[in-house]
């Protein structure tokens, strides 16, 4: 017996099966069955920031997700949210053997406010509408379309492995846990404490999920974490009420001027961060290498990049993916709509630090206040509002290589690997609380109008996303060490 030939034949057969399953998954996304499924899900008004949304959130989990996962062999439990009675969470488990590794999948069933009246004529946020490659509807891109694609891909692989038998009884060679929340658009309230309390139920070797956009529509993308977001206010309160600028100008401190000086002390007129405490450590070489390989693509309708803005010596991509930015989000002094000749009694600025791993944000208020006083700026209160931590998996991790190679095998394209999103998602829950390597495979694109009127997904990306995820689930079955290794 020629074992070498037998091995080659088995590898060839596996490759053919993998290709066939990926095509099947893509074809399903184009089918009426998938469109009908997504139509039902879009129609469920799961606005998590609106009061009274608990019944819709519960119905989405119990009527859409639980039955679908039961057919795939999952046992599901819907849990109360520890911080809200309107935002339940679902944990579903498919355990083949407790000794096998586990992949944790994640998605969110909630959506942003629909802004019904602002949608284009003929479009309804709660009615799935197809126009060429576009599928319009709230949640098509964020996140109902994306997590629906992933479960469809998993079903396809199970069906391929199950042969003529039951999909639920097919053997993957690894366990799968699904976590679905209903408060992501409301800041993922309760998710961190829930994960901590249910760490044993969510124990895994790998986190894999889909949310957010690709770097560009035509470029399959991986991202491995997200920048942190720390929001705070600078407040200068000098006195109650305003005072005539002619009678009192030159005799009274102007809090608006003080706030302007405080902002300039923290970040200069070119967007360069001046306070050392808010600048990051130098990023690892693997991060710089990954960012350098990102394609330089400008989407149609996107604003033109300002080349002289931000940290000198960095490329625009490095400024977004490997460095910090300090932004002024809003200013408040006087009444801009009805300006009067008066010195305001109070002024404030709403600020945000987007930051990468390697930035120490501990004791934030005190450190900023001391820095301002050292610059001779007194009487400015620093009020911390909220913070989501920065996270990042090393781009050189074995699982990242496996995921990128899987995408190449499926699509023939090189994946863009972002060390972290420029934006912020609750990745800290999975990376820090659960201690997992985190890999995100987005199935949307920058122009999808996520969070805005006319939100839409592209059928072409959802189709390719289903093929990509099918390839990944298959590759985990064939080469689990590449995916579940701790290296």
QUIQUI-V682172 format. One record per residue. N is the residue number from 1. NEAR is the number of other ideal C-beta (glycine too) atoms within 12 Angstrom. Layout:
# QUIQUI-V682172
n:N near:NEAR
n:N near:NEAR
This chain:
# QUIQUI-V682172
n:1 near:7
n:2 near:8
n:3 near:9
n:4 near:10
n:5 near:11
n:6 near:12
n:7 near:13
n:8 near:13
n:9 near:15
n:10 near:15
n:11 near:16
n:12 near:14
n:13 near:15
n:14 near:23
n:15 near:20
n:16 near:16
n:17 near:26
n:18 near:33
n:19 near:23
n:20 near:22
n:21 near:39
n:22 near:38
n:23 near:24
n:24 near:29
n:25 near:41
n:26 near:33
n:27 near:21
n:28 near:34
n:29 near:41
n:30 near:25
n:31 near:20
n:32 near:14
n:33 near:17
n:34 near:37
n:35 near:27
n:36 near:16
n:37 near:31
n:38 near:41
n:39 near:27
n:40 near:25
n:41 near:41
n:42 near:39
n:43 near:28
n:44 near:36
n:45 near:32
n:46 near:46
n:47 near:33
n:48 near:41
n:49 near:26
n:50 near:24
n:51 near:15
n:52 near:15
n:53 near:31
n:54 near:27
n:55 near:21
n:56 near:30
n:57 near:41
n:58 near:29
n:59 near:24
n:60 near:42
n:61 near:40
n:62 near:26
n:63 near:24
n:64 near:35
n:65 near:43
n:66 near:27
n:67 near:19
n:68 near:33
n:69 near:38
n:70 near:24
n:71 near:24
n:72 near:36
n:73 near:30
n:74 near:32
n:75 near:21
n:76 near:30
n:77 near:24
n:78 near:29
n:79 near:29
n:80 near:24
n:81 near:34
n:82 near:21
n:83 near:21
n:84 near:28
n:85 near:20
n:86 near:27
n:87 near:43
n:88 near:41
n:89 near:46
n:90 near:42
n:91 near:35
n:92 near:38
n:93 near:30
n:94 near:36
n:95 near:22
n:96 near:26
n:97 near:13
n:98 near:12
n:99 near:10
n:100 near:22
n:101 near:31
n:102 near:35
n:103 near:43
n:104 near:40
n:105 near:47
n:106 near:44
n:107 near:43
n:108 near:44
n:109 near:45
n:110 near:46
n:111 near:41
n:112 near:29
n:113 near:26
n:114 near:34
n:115 near:23
n:116 near:19
n:117 near:12
n:118 near:18
n:119 near:24
n:120 near:20
n:121 near:11
n:122 near:11
n:123 near:29
n:124 near:25
n:125 near:35
n:126 near:28
n:127 near:24
n:128 near:34
n:129 near:28
n:130 near:26
n:131 near:18
n:132 near:11
n:133 near:20
n:134 near:29
n:135 near:43
n:136 near:37
n:137 near:39
n:138 near:46
n:139 near:51
n:140 near:45
n:141 near:45
n:142 near:39
n:143 near:46
n:144 near:49
n:145 near:49
n:146 near:47
n:147 near:50
n:148 near:45
n:149 near:49
n:150 near:44
n:151 near:47
n:152 near:43
n:153 near:47
n:154 near:45
n:155 near:39
n:156 near:39
n:157 near:39
n:158 near:37
n:159 near:31
n:160 near:33
n:161 near:33
n:162 near:21
n:163 near:13
n:164 near:10
n:165 near:14
n:166 near:16
n:167 near:27
n:168 near:23
n:169 near:18
n:170 near:28
n:171 near:24
n:172 near:37
n:173 near:28
n:174 near:39
n:175 near:33
n:176 near:43
n:177 near:42
n:178 near:42
n:179 near:49
n:180 near:48
n:181 near:48
n:182 near:48
n:183 near:38
n:184 near:43
n:185 near:35
n:186 near:29
n:187 near:28
n:188 near:36
n:189 near:30
n:190 near:30
n:191 near:41
n:192 near:31
n:193 near:22
n:194 near:33
n:195 near:37
n:196 near:20
n:197 near:22
n:198 near:29
n:199 near:23
n:200 near:15
n:201 near:27
n:202 near:38
n:203 near:26
n:204 near:36
n:205 near:32
n:206 near:42
n:207 near:45
n:208 near:46
n:209 near:45
n:210 near:45
n:211 near:47
n:212 near:37
n:213 near:41
n:214 near:45
n:215 near:35
n:216 near:28
n:217 near:33
n:218 near:22
n:219 near:28
n:220 near:43
n:221 near:44
n:222 near:44
n:223 near:43
n:224 near:47
n:225 near:46
n:226 near:38
n:227 near:42
n:228 near:39
n:229 near:36
n:230 near:37
n:231 near:29
n:232 near:35
n:233 near:31
n:234 near:45
n:235 near:31
n:236 near:35
n:237 near:24
n:238 near:29
n:239 near:20
n:240 near:10
n:241 near:16
n:242 near:27
n:243 near:24
n:244 near:16
n:245 near:20
n:246 near:13
n:247 near:13
n:248 near:20
n:249 near:16
n:250 near:13
n:251 near:14
n:252 near:23
n:253 near:26
n:254 near:28
n:255 near:35
n:256 near:34
n:257 near:25
n:258 near:34
n:259 near:38
n:260 near:24
n:261 near:26
n:262 near:39
n:263 near:38
n:264 near:25
n:265 near:32
n:266 near:39
n:267 near:32
n:268 near:19
n:269 near:15
n:270 near:18
n:271 near:27
n:272 near:24
n:273 near:33
n:274 near:27
n:275 near:31
n:276 near:18
n:277 near:30
n:278 near:35
n:279 near:26
n:280 near:34
n:281 near:18
n:282 near:16
n:283 near:33
n:284 near:22
n:285 near:15
n:286 near:22
n:287 near:35
n:288 near:23
n:289 near:20
n:290 near:36
n:291 near:35
n:292 near:22
n:293 near:26
n:294 near:33
n:295 near:23
n:296 near:18
n:297 near:22
n:298 near:16
n:299 near:21
n:300 near:11
n:301 near:11
n:302 near:16
n:303 near:11
n:304 near:10
n:305 near:17
n:306 near:11
n:307 near:13
n:308 near:16
n:309 near:21
n:310 near:29
n:311 near:28
n:312 near:16
n:313 near:11
n:314 near:28
n:315 near:21
n:316 near:27
n:317 near:28
n:318 near:31
n:319 near:32
n:320 near:30
n:321 near:42
n:322 near:43
n:323 near:40
n:324 near:43
n:325 near:38
n:326 near:39
n:327 near:28
n:328 near:26
n:329 near:22
n:330 near:18
n:331 near:24
n:332 near:23
n:333 near:29
n:334 near:26
n:335 near:12
n:336 near:12
n:337 near:6
n:338 near:9
n:339 near:13
n:340 near:16
n:341 near:15
n:342 near:23
n:343 near:30
n:344 near:34
n:345 near:25
n:346 near:28
n:347 near:34
n:348 near:33
n:349 near:36
n:350 near:22
n:351 near:36
n:352 near:31
n:353 near:42
n:354 near:37
n:355 near:38
n:356 near:45
n:357 near:33
n:358 near:25
n:359 near:35
n:360 near:22
n:361 near:33
n:362 near:13
n:363 near:14
n:364 near:28
n:365 near:25
n:366 near:17
n:367 near:25
n:368 near:37
n:369 near:28
n:370 near:20
n:371 near:28
n:372 near:31
n:373 near:18
n:374 near:16
n:375 near:20
n:376 near:13
n:377 near:30
n:378 near:19
n:379 near:25
n:380 near:39
n:381 near:28
n:382 near:36
n:383 near:22
n:384 near:24
n:385 near:22
n:386 near:21
n:387 near:26
n:388 near:34
n:389 near:33
n:390 near:40
n:391 near:38
n:392 near:42
n:393 near:40
n:394 near:28
n:395 near:37
n:396 near:22
n:397 near:33
n:398 near:25
n:399 near:39
n:400 near:38
n:401 near:29
n:402 near:31
n:403 near:42
n:404 near:36
n:405 near:26
n:406 near:37
n:407 near:35
n:408 near:22
n:409 near:28
n:410 near:36
n:411 near:32
n:412 near:15
n:413 near:22
n:414 near:21
n:415 near:41
n:416 near:37
n:417 near:43
n:418 near:43
n:419 near:47
n:420 near:45
n:421 near:36
n:422 near:34
n:423 near:30
n:424 near:32
n:425 near:43
n:426 near:43
n:427 near:43
n:428 near:32
n:429 near:41
n:430 near:42
n:431 near:35
n:432 near:25
n:433 near:28
n:434 near:34
n:435 near:23
n:436 near:38
n:437 near:38
n:438 near:43
n:439 near:50
n:440 near:49
n:441 near:50
n:442 near:50
n:443 near:46
n:444 near:43
n:445 near:40
n:446 near:30
n:447 near:27
n:448 near:39
n:449 near:32
n:450 near:32
n:451 near:27
n:452 near:23
n:453 near:24
n:454 near:30
n:455 near:42
n:456 near:39
n:457 near:51
n:458 near:36
n:459 near:34
n:460 near:26
n:461 near:40
n:462 near:46
n:463 near:34
n:464 near:41
n:465 near:47
n:466 near:45
n:467 near:43
n:468 near:47
n:469 near:48
n:470 near:46
n:471 near:46
n:472 near:52
n:473 near:47
n:474 near:39
n:475 near:40
n:476 near:39
n:477 near:34
n:478 near:29
n:479 near:27
n:480 near:27
n:481 near:20
n:482 near:26
n:483 near:38
n:484 near:32
n:485 near:19
n:486 near:14
n:487 near:17
